Amino acid sequence: MIIATLINVATVLLGGVIGLLFRGKIPKNISENVIRAIGLAVCVIGVTGAAKGDIMLLVTSMALGTFVGELLHIEDGLNRFGLWLQEKLSRDDNSTFAEGFVTATLLFCVGTMTIIGSIESGLNNDQTIIKTKSVLDGVSSMFLSSTLGFGVLFSAGVILVYQGGLEFFAGYLKDVLTEPLITQVSATGSVMILGIGLNMTLKAKLRVANLLPGLVVAAGYYCLFLR
């Protein structure tokens, strides 16, 4: 069962709908500053999580992962998918649908709470982490959708597939997903969370999706050199 993930999906959708109801009613400068404030909090979460990782593993994972991600054009693919959805669902060429979809998808699906929470729920039926994440995601979804529109809501589908898959298959991978391995992979994901926070706060335009292969590199590095 993926009850925890379904709760997470529900909070993202609920927060997103509430945000849409207030879209245009909140002054732009207030909405932007709230997003920046959330971005600062995301940066803190990223730094805190990354500090738990092996430094050489993080450097190697980021370097090789980014190289692979750039070759695969992962960010471009996500953006194209977001734009395709935008064309199907919005007639406004200036719509922020794609930006909202990509930003929310990365924010909600990359990071320590997603990985560890899904595994804890799947292995031990402990939904505490995912329920906490659900509250945070719901609040973030509300403010993101009030600024970036209903593309944020479509990130719920990615949460369902990705996080739900981790939660469902965790029981089958319990001998592989050891605590030290999860810690190192999560630390790598936290570096990516920091990138998301910088994008939200400073509009740094880091291509965070292209860093995603770093998660696989981190797992490989741990198995080869740290286990």
N, C-alpha and C positions, 0 to 999 in steps of 0.2 A: 504493500500500500504506500501511497505517497501523500498521506494526509497533510503533513507539514508543508509540502510544496503547494498543495491546493490552497492552504491558508495563505501562503505567501502570494500566490496569484490573486486571490480575492482582495487582499489588502492593497496591492498595486492597482488593481482595477478600481477599487473604491476610492483610493486617494486620487487617482487620475481623473475620475469623474467629478469629484469635488473640485479639483483644480480647474477643470474645464468650465464649471459653473461660475467660477470667479474670474475666468480669463477676460481681460479687457476692463474689469472693474477695479483692479488693483493698479495703481500708478506704476508705469514701467520701471522707474528708478527703484521703487520698493521691491518689485519682483526680482530685478537684476541683483540687488544687494542681498536679498534672501538667498538666491542661487549661489552667490559668491560666499556667503556665510556657510552654506551647506558644503560648498567646495573646500573651505578651510577645514571643516570637521572631517571631510573625506581625506584630506591631506594628512591630518593627525592619525587617523585610522591606518592609512597606508604606511606612514613612518613607523608607527608602533609595531605593526605586523612584520615589516621588513627587517626590523632590528633583531628578530628572532632567527634569521637565516644566516647560513655560512656565507661570508663575504665573497669568497671565490666562486661559490655556487651561484650567487646572485649576479656577479659580473659576467660569468660565462653564459648563464641562462639568458640574460638580457641581450648580450652581444650576438650569440648564435640564434636565439629566438627571433630577434628583430631582423637578422639577415634572412632567415627563412620566411618570416612574415612578409617582408618587403618583396621577396621573390614571388610569393603566392598572392600578393596584393589582397590580403584579407580585409583590410580597411576599405579598399575600393569596392570589394564584393559586398560588404555590409551596406555601404552607402548606395550601391546600385540597387540592392534589394529594397532598401528604404525608399529610394526614389521611385522604384517600380510600384511599391505599395502606394506611394503618394500620388502617382499618376492614376491609379485605379480608384483612389478614394478622395482625392482633392483636385479641384480644378484651378487652384491658386498656384501659379508658378513661383510665387515668393513664399510658399508655405514652408514652415520649419518642421514639417512632418518627419522627414528623413533624419534631420539633426536630433529631434526628440527621440526617435526610435533607437538610433545608434548610441546616443549618450546614455539613455536609460538602460539599454541592454547591457552595455559594458559595466555600468555602475551596479546593477542588480545581480549580475552573473559572474563577475570576476572578483575573487577575494576569499579571505579566510573563512568568513561566516558561511559562505555558500558551500565550500568544500567540506569543512569540518562539520557544519550543521547537518548537511545531507547525509554524511557518513554516520554521524551519531544517531540520527533518526532511523536510518536504514539498519544499522547494526544493533543498536541498543534500545530502539524505540524511545529515545530521548529527544523530544522536539523543542527543548528550551532555546537552543541557539537559533533555530529557524524561526521560531515565534518572535524572538527578539529582533531578528533581521526583518521579519515581516512588518513590524511596527516602524522601523527605520525606513524601509522601502516605501511603505504607505505614505509617510510624511514627505519623503523625497519626491515620490510620484505626484503628490498633490501640487507641490511648488514647481516641479519641472513642467507638468502639463499646463499650469497656469501661464507659463512663459513660452513653452515650445509646442504646445498643442497636443492633439490626440494621438500622435505617433508614439508618445510615451506609453500609452495603453497596450500597444502591440508588443512591447517588450515582455508582457505577461506570457505570451506564447513561447518565447525563448526560455523563460524561467521554467515553464511547464516541461519542456522537452529536456533541457540541459540539467537543471537542478533535480527535476523529477527522475531523470535517468540515473544520476548519481545516487539518489536516495533508494531507488528500486534495486539497483545492482550492487549496492554496498555489501549486502550479505554474501554475495558470491565472490567478493574480492577481499574478504576480511583477512585472508592470509597474506595478501599482497600489500594492502593499505596499512602499513605499520605507522605508529604515531610519529616516529622521527621523519619518515618519508612525507607524511601529511604536513608536518611542520615546515619542512623545506619548500615544498611545493606551494604551501600557503604563503610563505614569506615572499616567494617570487610573485605570486598574485598580488601581494600587498604593494609591491613596487608599481605594478600596473594601476592599482587603486590610487596611488599617489599621483600618477600621470593624469588620471581622470580628474582628481581634485585640482590639479594645476590648470587643466583645461577649463574647468568650471569657474575657477577663481580669477585666473589671469588670461583666459582665452589663449592659452599657449599653443593650441592646435597640434598637440602631440598625437601621432597616429597610434593610439593605444592598442587598437585591434591587431596591429601588426606585431605586437609584443607577445601575443597569445601563445605561439609555439614555444616560448620560453618556459611554459609550464611543463611541457614534455621534456625539454632539455634538462630542467631541474630534476625531474624524476630520474632521468638517465644518469646525470652527474652523481646524484646521491647513491644510486645502485653501484656505480663503478668505483667511486672514490671515498665515500663516507660510510657506507654500510659496514 
